[in-house]
Amino acid sequence: MKYLSIIICVLLSGCVQPDAPADTPERIICMSSSHVAFLNELGIGDKIVGVAGIGLVSSHLPPDVADIGYDRTVNYELIAALDADLILLSGLEDERLKNLGTRTLDVRDWLEPTPLGRARWIVEIARACGIEQRGEEKYSEIEKAYNARKQSAAKFENKPKVMLNAPYRGVWYVPGAQNYMVKLVEDAGGECIATGTGSESVPIGIEAAYLAMKQADFWLNTNHYDSVDALWGDNPRFADIEVAVFNNNARTTPAGGSDFWESGVVRPEIILNDLVSIFHGSADSLYYYKRLK
C-alpha cells in the first residue's frame, strides 16, 4: 500500500517534475558579456552571481552581482567563494577555472562564422540550465525574424559596396570572405570590398585600403571613433573620399563595453535591420549603429 500511495501521488498530484533536472543551476558565473545577454533572453538572468568585467556589461544584471575581474585580473578565490553551480566559459580562460569542481560550459559563440550560428548557442546554454525547450523556442523566433529580414533585403537590386574596420596601430585588418560581419553585410543586401579568404581577418596596406575605399558607398565599424573629424584627423589620407560612415558603437558602456558584441550576438536580426536601413532605407532609427558626422 505504501508504494501504491507513492504511485498515485506521482500520477495525480504531479510530485515528480521531469522538466526540472536535479542539476539545474541556481547560481551562474558568466565569463563573457554575451553570456549575460543569452541568460537574460532565456529569462534566467536573475541566476547570475558573478561576471567578468562588470563595467563592460550593457545588459541588465541583478543586484549584488560580483565583479570577478577579467583576463589577468580574474579573482579565483572570489569565484570559489561564490559557490556557483555553473560557470559559462568563453574557451579562452585559464585551466584553473575548470579545476574548481564547478560544472562548466565552453560557450564559443565567437568562433561561429554566421550570425545565426552564434545565436544558436542559446540552445546549448538553455540545455545546460535544464530549459532546452525554451532555448529551442527562442532560437526559432530569432531565426524566423532574421530570415524574414534577409528575404526582404534580397528584393533590392542595388548592392552598395561596403568597407569594414579602420586602421589600428598603423595596420588595417579586413575580415575574410567567410567572416561573421561579411555575412551580415551580404544578408543585408550589401557587398564587402577588400576582404581576405576564409573566416580570419588579414592585414592590408594603407595604399590598398585607400584604393578600395574610393569604391565604397559605406564605411562601417570604425573602431572607437565617434566623429568623422576624429577619424580624418588620425587618417588624413582618407579625408578626401566621399563615403557615408557608420559605427557600431551607439550602445557602449562608460568602460568601453559594446552591446553590439553582447546582445547583438543573441539578436542578430536587430543588427541586420540596422544594416538594411543603412543600405536601403532611412538610417534615422538605428539600434546598434550611428552615423558619424
C-alpha positions, -999 to +999 in steps of 0.1 A: +000+000+000+029+023+007+043+021-028+008+023-043+003+056-025+035+069-039+025+059-074-009+076-070+008+107-057+030+109-088+002+103-112-024+126-097-006+154-080+025+157-102+050+152-074+077+144-100+087+172-124+109+157-152+114+191-168+133+203-138+166+183-136+183+179-103+214+197-117+196+228-129+219+257-118+207+283-095+240+303-093+257+311-126+290+329-133+295+345-168+330+350-182+317+370-212+291+397-216+274+378-243+266+351-218+247+377-197+226+385-228+219+349-235+207+343-200+185+374-200+170+363-233+161+330-216+146+348-187+171+335-161+194+365-158+185+366-121+206+335-115+238+354-123+260+358-093+293+369-109+305+383-142+339+390-157+344+428-161+311+441-148+318+476-163+318+461-198+283+447-194+254+465-211+227+440-203+206+441-171+222+424-141+206+415-108+217+435-077+248+425-058+265+406-087+302+402-081+328+415-105+353+387-107+377+405-129+388+395-164+419+385-183+449+386-159+428+401-131+404+371-126+399+366-089+398+328-084+393+330-047+362+351-052+349+327-078+353+298-054+336+317-026+305+325-049+297+287-047+283+287-083+265+257-099+277+266-134+304+287-150+299+298-186+334+300-202+344+316-234+371+290-241+400+314-235+403+311-197+429+297-175+425+259-169+422+267-132+386+276-137+379+240-148+396+227-117+374+244-091+350+215-090+322+236-105+304+225-136+315+245-167+303+250-203+325+263-230+304+289-250+324+295-281+299+317-299+327+340-311+341+312-333+309+308-353+312+324-388+275+332-392+251+354-372+226+325-367+254+302-358+263+325-329+227+329-318+222+292-319+243+289-287+212+299-268+201+263-272+233+249-257+231+273-227+195+265-222+203+228-222+230+233-195+204+252-175+177+225-178+154+245-201+164+232-236+129+236-250+128+273-241+161+277-258+148+260-290+117+282-289+138+314-285+162+304-313+133+296-336+119+331-330+153+347-337+159+325-368+125+333-383+129+371-377+164+371-392+154+351-423+124+373-429+146+404-429+172+388-451+145+379-476+131+414-477+167+427-483+171+403-512+145+423-531+168+453-536+186+452-569+214+476-559+242+462-538+261+490-521+299+485-517+310+484-480+344+489-464+348+474-430+370+483-400+397+510-396+435+512-391+446+501-357+482+510-347+490+515-383+476+482-396+442+478-413+427+444-407+399+433-431+377+403-425+378+371-446+351+364-471+335+338-447+336+362-418+306+368-395+304+405-403+307+399-440+278+376-438+257+402-421+266+428-448+257+403-476+224+393-459+215+430-457+220+433-495+255+448-494+288+438-509+321+439-489+352+450-507+388+443-497+382+410-479+405+381-474+397+344-478+383+321-452+370+335-419+402+350-405+410+387-406+441+397-426+461+429-428+462+451-459+484+481-467+471+516-464+475+521-502+454+491-509+428+503-483+428+538-500+421+523-534+393+501-520+378+530-501+374+550-533+349+524-545+329+523-512+295+536-506+296+529-469+323+526-443+313+506-412+328+496-379+355+523-374+368+512-341+365+537-313+358+568-334+327+590-326+331+616-353+345+619-389+367+648-377+385+625-353+386+597-379+400+620-406+424+636-380+441+602-374+437+591-410+441+623-431+447+604-464+411+593-464+396+628-458+390+635-495+369+604-500+331+608-501+317+579-481+289+575-455+305+565-422+286+544-396+300+529-365+286+501-344+292+519-311+258+535-305+254+513-274+285+513-252+293+514-215+315+541-199+342+515-196+341+507-233+318+476-234+299+471-266+264+459-267+269+451-304+291+422-293+268+414-264+230+414-270+238+417-308+252+382-307+218+369-293+196+391-315+214+394-350+181+403-366+183+437-350+218+442-364+205+431-398+176+456-395+201+484-389+222+474-419+192+471-442+181+506-430+216+520-437+220+504-471+184+507-485+163+530-464+162+556-436+191+555-412+173+577-386+162+549-363+192+527-357+198+505-326+235+494-326+248+518-353+251+556-356+262+578-384+294+597-377+292+634-385 
